[in-house]
Structure formats: structure tokens, C-alpha cells
Amino acid sequence: MSELFEEQLEALHARSLHRKLREIGTAQGPAVRIVGRELINFSSNDYLGLAADPILRQAAIAAIAEFGVGAGASRLISGTQSPHVQLESTLAKWKGAPAAICFSSGYAAALGALPALASKQDVVILDKLCHASLIDGTRLSGATLRVFPHNHLGKLESHLEWARREHPDARVVIATESVFSMDGDRAPLQELVELKNRFEATLLIDEAHAVGVIGPHGRGLAAELGLEGEIEVQMGTLSKSLGVSGGYICGSRNLIDWLINRARSFIFSTAPPPALAAAATAAIRFLNSEEGDARRKLLWRRIVQFRKLLPDGGAAFGKPSAAIIPWMVGDERRALDLARALQQENFLVPAIRYPTVAKGAARLRITISAAHSALQIASLGEALGRLAKQATGARQEERPRLPGG
Ligand SMILES: *Cc1c(COP(=O)(O)O)cnc(C)c1O
């Protein structure tokens, strides 16, 4: 008898789709150590370098001293401690929303929120490139799922017309990301708001990669465009720019009250450790400070510096829109080869493959952090340019570009 899953695993290897874990022996930062070797880290979502910042460490340590480690119970039983309450009020105030609710992860936030927003008789419409958490949350809701091509407002509009015609009494939810996690481009939020108003739909936006990077005090794309008051459900994570762990939803008092009563990933899971809530509160306070603004400006200087090093000065990308730069490769094996070659030169840049992106849309996903030095950025730009040129030869099509562009 063959070993369990042996054939399936072999098949993944054969298609260059097998994935494995790698152990990092250090804190997050612009350089990390992998099996004894130091690599310059261009793979993390810790865009502001907060994950190992002394401010967050101190906040967590002080909270451990006062509240211990485990929360002991779910939030509704006896797991709601002062750091959780403080985090939610700080979050709501920072996002300019009436209320906020926190979850153990961004994934749990989506899995809890979508089934609370929509059920079997309802319709959820997703952008094709939406994060897996939004897809899984929608599936769990049992609602009818419709998908529109990435940022395609015309197709979204026809789905909305269809939903209103075929399901006149349904709640219709549109869910999308404000900055797309694997592509680094932005959703047309103003137009989405107009459409959802016209069709009386509910809009959920996932600001995972916008928060900390975009908008006044890093409040995200909705805040940048002055649309916070127009978007019913603002989702995000505490685990990227904020450097901690956990997810959140901001919205009206009624929405948050409903989620407290209906979001199963919130109700049936032990509260996150209070120390993490305290660290996240410290991260938001930092973002709200002048120092936080300076850190974000530094991040944007690094992003602009890196893009200037790309072929044609990054012209193929349009305006800089995020800290995520996808170097499109296409072929899975090629992407792995390039990532390995970069690792040989001490750069940690992940090859992103199916199922995170479509088959044949493999890429290097480069993420820039305010913690990178100008020299680290320059050396990656140099190495990438050289490796791509070496390997390309006849393969002229391989260059950084926006997916679909
Ligand atoms: C990372 C991510 C999530 C999940 O957040 P976690 O806190 O890591 O669970 C959700 N949505 C998007 C777009 C993400 O990139």
C-alpha cells in the first residue's frame, strides 16, 4: 500500500507547486536568519518595522506582567479584559468609526463577519482577486456567490442588476480589498461606493495592506479618499503594518453589536492574549503620532527609491500605490529558480504560486519596509536587474508589470 498522499505530493513537486515551511531564527526585521544564514528580508508585511519595535515589546511585556498570558475564555464568557476594550475603542477612534470588534486573526474576522452579514437567501459579490479569507467566509455564509473580473466595474454592475432582479429581497454584499495583497494595486473605491449606493448594497472592504501605508495617520485607502463614512464594513488586520496579530471590523454600533452576537469565530474562540491587544493599541498610538507619520514617509521614500531601480524606472507600474511590488514571471519553476538565485545572493524574496495566485501567474512578491536601509534597497534592485537580464536572453516578455497589464 502506498504512503498516504504520496502520489498527490509527488504531483505537486512535478508541477513546481509544492510548498514547505522555512524556519526563521530571529525576530522579524529587514534582515532575518534562516538556518544560520542572514538574509535581507523582502518577504514580510511588517511594512513599518513595528513587529519587533521596542514600543510594542514594552507594551506586551507590561500587559503580561499585569494580565498574564492566556485570556482564559471566549470574549463573551470572561475573556474580555481591559486591553481588549482599550484596543477596540482606540481602533474605532483612529478609524473614525462608531465601533470596532477584534478577532484572533484577519482570517477569523472574515470567517466570522461574512456569514453574519449574509445567509442562504442573500448574494455576495467578490472581486476575482479577493483574499482566500473573503472567499471562505462567503462560502461559509451559504449565500449565492458572484465573482467579477479584477476591478471590473461594468461586470460588477451587471452582477448587481442580476441580484436585484432575481433576488429582490436579498441583502447584497460587495466585498473587495482596498490594496490587493499579491498585486499591490488599488480598488476604485469611489466608484464602488457609487455603485453600492445605487443598488442599495452593503460594502465590505479589506484594508489589510492599506492600513499603516496609506491615508492620514495610515488609516487606509477609505480615509485617504474621505469615504470612511460611506463604507459599512471596514475590515483589517493587526498583523501587517501594525506588527502584531489579530483582525478587526470597524462599523456602526449596530453592526458591531450584531457581530458580537452572530460572528461564530468571535463567539466560539478564546479571546486573543491580552498582551497582543496591548501591543496593538501601542502600534495604533504610534501610527497616530508624529513619529508614526515620519515612519510612513520613510516607507514611501523607500518604495519610490526601489521603483526607480526597476526597468524603465517602474513606468510599467503606473503611480506607486502600495508597498507590494509584484515581479511577474508566469511560469512556476522560473519563479522558484529566480527566488533561489536571489537567496544565493542573500535576499529573501518569495516566489508566489498557485493557489495564492492563478496557475501560470507566478511572481516574485517584493515587499518594502521602512526598516530597510537605502543600501539594502539598492542592492536588491541591482541583483534583480542583473538576474532577470542574465536569465531572460530571448525571453523579452519578463519584466515587472502590473498583472493583467
Ligand atoms: C493577511 C490577509 C488577511 C488575513 O489576516 P491575518 O491577520 O493574517 O489572518 C486577510 N485579508 C488580506 C487581504 C490579507 O492580506
The ligand as an SDF file (V2000), in Angstrom:
LIG
                    3D

 15 15  0  0  0  0  0  0  0  0999 V2000
   -3.2630   38.6690    5.5040 C   0  0  0  0  0  0  0  0  0  0  0  0
   -4.5910   38.9690    4.9990 C   0  0  0  0  0  0  0  0  0  0  0  0
   -5.7460   38.6010    5.7030 C   0  0  0  0  0  0  0  0  0  0  0  0
   -5.6860   37.7440    6.9240 C   0  0  0  0  0  0  0  0  0  0  0  0
   -5.1700   38.4230    8.0030 O   0  0  0  0  0  0  0  0  0  0  0  0
   -4.4180   37.6010    9.1510 P   0  0  0  0  0  0  0  0  0  0  0  0
   -4.4210   38.5240   10.3010 O   0  0  0  0  0  0  0  0  0  0  0  0
   -3.0770   37.2820    8.6370 O   0  0  0  0  0  0  0  0  0  0  0  0
   -5.2480   36.3640    9.3990 O   0  0  0  0  0  0  0  0  0  0  0  0
   -6.9670   38.9990    5.2070 C   0  0  0  0  0  0  0  0  0  0  0  0
   -7.0590   39.7050    4.0650 N   0  0  0  0  0  0  0  0  0  0  0  0
   -5.9800   40.0590    3.3560 C   0  0  0  0  0  0  0  0  0  0  0  0
   -6.1420   40.8370    2.1080 C   0  0  0  0  0  0  0  0  0  0  0  0
   -4.7110   39.6910    3.7880 C   0  0  0  0  0  0  0  0  0  0  0  0
   -3.6470   40.0050    3.0620 O   0  0  0  0  0  0  0  0  0  0  0  0
  1  2  1  0
  2  3  1  0
  2 14  2  0
  3  4  1  0
  3 10  2  0
  4  5  1  0
  5  6  1  0
  6  7  2  0
  6  8  1  0
  6  9  1  0
 10 11  1  0
 11 12  2  0
 12 13  1  0
 12 14  1  0
 14 15  1  0
M  END
$$$$
